[in-house]
Amino acid sequence: MQQVRIRRIKMSVDRSYSPYEVIRAYHDRGMMKWGAFATGELTEAQNTFEKEKKEDKVIQVLPHHVVLHLLNQSFSNQVQIKVKYQSKDKLTEVYGFVSEFINNQVRIKSTDKIYLISIDQIVNIS
């Protein structure tokens, strides 16, 4: 069996031009010095990805007749529900009981507040 020797060539920069001994004797550690930066960038990218992933959750919009049926069931059986509805540019969640229907709106009583929500704004009910 024959042994093969691998010879590593050290790359160096000629710094003989410098009048300072510190610069001429400087030894570059190569990629080791960039490890901390790479770790920081990776962590930041992962945090950004997770944040966008949470914001991009797709919520399946329930058909209008299903929304009406679930609201009616909650009202009839006095069961607490969670209603997600579109309020301006954000989704809002409300936990409570359906207390009454007014035209095309529903009144939901939560423990601290009463909400009057348009049925057309309701996205999901659970």
Helices and strands as residue ranges (DSSP letters): H 21-25, G 30-34, H 35-55, H 64-77, E 81-87, E 90-102, E 105-109, E 114-118, G 119-121, E 122-125
